[in-house]
Each structure stands twice: as C-alpha cells, then as structure tokens.
Amino acid sequence: MSSPRAGDRPKATPDWLIGRDRRSEGAERIYVAAADLMARRGYDGFGIDALAAAVHCSPATIYRHVGGKSAIRDVVLERQAEHVLDSVRQAIAGLEGSERIVTATLVALQRMRAAPLAEVMRSMPGPPGTGWLIDSPVVARLAAEMVGTADADPLAAQWLIRVFLALWYWPMHDEEAEKAAVLRFLGPPYAGAPDDP
C-alpha cells in the first residue's frame, strides 16, 4: 500500500476565526450572518442558536464575541443605517439650506424603504420612533449633518429625525405628493440658519 500523496489528503476545514485579528473577524462574520437571518426571518425569528449554526460556532462563542440578541440587533441595525446615511451624505455634498434638507430626506426615505432590514427596523418593539433609531448616535450625527449649520443645532436635528420617522412609518401613498409635502413643509424652516436657537 503506497503512502498518500499531498493531493490525496483531506483538506482541513478552515477555522472561522483564523486571521490577524480573530476577535474583529469573528464579530464581522457574526454580524453579517445576523443581518441575513434578520432580513429573512424578522427579528422575532432570529435567535442565537440559529446564528451559531450559521457561523459554525457555539452560542457561547456568540455571547463572548458580540453579546446577546439585543446587542447584536443594535449593531446590525446601526450598520444598516450607516449604509443608508452614506448614500445621503453623497447626495447632499455641496448643498445648503432647504435644498440640502429636502434632498437628504427624500434620498433617506428611498434608501430606508429599500433596505433589506427596513421591515425589521420598522417592527421593533415599542411605539414607532422609540428605541434604537431615535437614540442612535449614527442617526443623530447624520441629522446634524443634514441641517448643515456650522454650529450644532440639536433641536433642529431632533425635529428632522421625528419628521423623517413620521414619513417613514406612515408614508404617503403618492410619491409625488410626498415629495411636494417635503418641499413645502420641511424645506422652508431650514432655508437659513436660525438667528436665535
């Protein structure tokens, strides 16, 4: 019997955490799989056991690397929001005042409605507009960018977040009417920087 050649040996299964930065690579793999599970099954259908099976590790490894279900949800949804916000940032580059606000709002609505996790975001427990989205530093940072004033105007940013959420949770069924409403009612208050915040 001849000894096996190198090509005849079974290939080793790669360790899912091999790499220079095992912790961040493991977390990244977990978050990607979690986003996929949430998009397919919704938040209620997403669980740590199913996630562990998807990334080929134990539930204990999930908890050790990224925490529990709500911690994973928060990171996954903030990452989804960050993708949307990147599109908005590109769309409003160089714009000012009401044109900036109107463009940002319409682009954000379009991207959020098309996002793979949009329904998960909208179906989070609690009254609409509460929880992670209102409190997200990512969303607050973008709202301040959308306002576009040199000095931060937290009141204007918080108002913009709430108007956006109202449009997102309760969309107008006519896209042209929605655009006209945003132009008419949201644009003018942001046409210039407030004299007295």
N, C-alpha and C positions, 0 to 999 in steps of 0.2 A: 504494500500500500504506500503510495507516494505521499509526501507531506504536502499540505495545501499551499497553493501559491497565494501571493498577496491579493490577487484579484478574486480569489475564491472565498476569502474570509467574509463573514457577515459584516456589513457596515455598522459602525457604532451609531447609536441614536444620539444626536447632539443634545447636550444638557441645555434646557431652555434658559438657563442663567449664565451660560458661558459668555465671557466678554470682559472688557476692561472695567466697566462699571456695572457689576452684576445687579446692584440694587436698582439703579435707574432703568436698566434694560428690562429687568423683571417687572418693574412698575409699568413701564411703557406697554409691555405685552399684555399685562392685566387690563390696563385702561382701554386698549384697542379692542380686546375681546369683550369687555364690559359694554362698550359703546355698541358693538354689533349685537350683543344679546338684548340690550335695552331697545334698540331700534326694531328688532324682530319680535320681541315678546312683550314689550312695555315694561314699565318699572316694576309692576306687581309680579310679572312673570320672570323677572331677573333675580337670581339667587346666588349665594356664594358657592354652593355645591356645583351648580351648572357652570359657573365661571371657572372654578377649579378644574373641572373636567375639560373645559375648552382650552385651557392653557397648560394642561397636563401637569398639575401640581396638586398639593393638598390644600384644603381650606385653611389650615393653619398657616401655610405659606402666604396665602392671600392676605390674611389678617396681619401677618408680620410685615409684609411689604407695603401695603396700602390702607389697611384698616378695614372697617366693616362696610356694609351695604350703603349706608348714607354718606360716608366719607368718599366712597368710590363714585357714587352718583354725583356728588358736588363737583368733583374734579372733572368727570366726564362731561357734565353739562357746561361747566365753565370753559372747557376746551372747545366745545361746540360753539358756544357764544363767541369765543375768541376768533374762530374761523369766520363767523358772520361779520364780526367787527373789523377784521382785516379788509374785507370787501368794502365795507362802509368807509374806512379810512382812505382807501384808494379813490373812491367815488367823490369824496369831499375835499381832496387835496386841492388847495388853491381857492376854494370857495369861501365866501364870508356871509355873515348875516342870515337873512331868511332863506336865500338860495342854499346855503350850507345845511340849515336845519331841514328844509323840505327834502332835499336830495338824500340826506342821511336817513331820514325817517322812511322814505319810500324804498330805498335800497335795503335798509334793515328789515322792513316788513317782508319784502320779496324774498330775501335770503332766509329769514327765520321760517317763513311758511314752507320753504322748500327743503329745509334742513332735515336730515334723517331722524334726528331726535326731537323734532318740533312737537309731535304729539306727546312724547314723554315729558317735555318741559311744560306743556300746557296742562297735563293731567296730574301734576304734582299735588300732594295733599294740601288742604287749606284753601282759603278764598283766593281767587285769582289775584296775582300781583304780590302775594306774600312770599316769604321764604327766600330761597337762594337768589332769585333773579333781582329782586329789589335790593338785597343786601350784598350782591356780588360786587367786589371791587373792580372786576373787569368791566361790568356794565356801567358802574358809576364813573369810571375813568373815561369810557367812550362818551357818555353823556356830556361830561365836561369838555371833551374834545369837540363834540358836535356843536356845543354852544359857541366855542371858538373865541371866547374872550381871553385877553391876556391874564386877567385876574380871575381866579376860580370863582364861580357863582354857583355855590351848591344848591341854592333854592331853584335856580333855572334848570340845573341838571336834573334835580329830583322831579320837577314838574314834567320835563321832557320824558323821563322814564315812565311816569304814570300815564301820560298821553299815549306813548308808544304801546304800553301794555293794554290800554283800553282798545286801541285799534287792532292789536294782535289777537286778543282774546275774543273780541266782538267785531270781526271785520265787516265792512260794508260789502254788500254782495255785488255792487257795481264798481269795478276797478277805477273807472273814470270819475265817478262820484267821490270815491275815496281820495283820489289824487286832488280833485277840486277842493275837497274839505281841508286837506292838509295845507294846500296853497293858501286858502282863505283864512283858516282859523289858527294854524300853527305857525306859519311863516311870519306874519306881521309882528307878533310880540318879540321876535328875535331879530328884527331888521337892524337894530342898533344896540349897542351896549347900554344897559340901564344907567341912568345918571346917579341914582341913589339906590343901591341894592337893599 
